[in-house]
Amino acid sequence: MGSAVDGVEDLFVPGLLDLDALATLTERSLLLVNAKAGPGGSGVKELAAVGVRRIWGALDYDALDSLVVGRG
């Protein structure tokens, strides 16, 4: 990976939900790609698999659902 210009190291794309687009972006960008996980979007594992380096809002919603559903 090449170095970023003028000290910018990250690209934050909180509204980009398409995994194919994220994969293309991470492959082509000189910057580390940051994205947001959560409802309506992909989970941590999916984002990491396409090369996202920093994941915001990375709550494990499946685990949370299990806890809430498991309550009596």
Secondary structure, 3 states (H helix, E strand, C coil): CCCCCCCCCEEECCCCCCHHHHHHHHHHCCCEEEEECCCCCCCHHHHHHCCCCEEECCCCHHHHHHHHHHCC
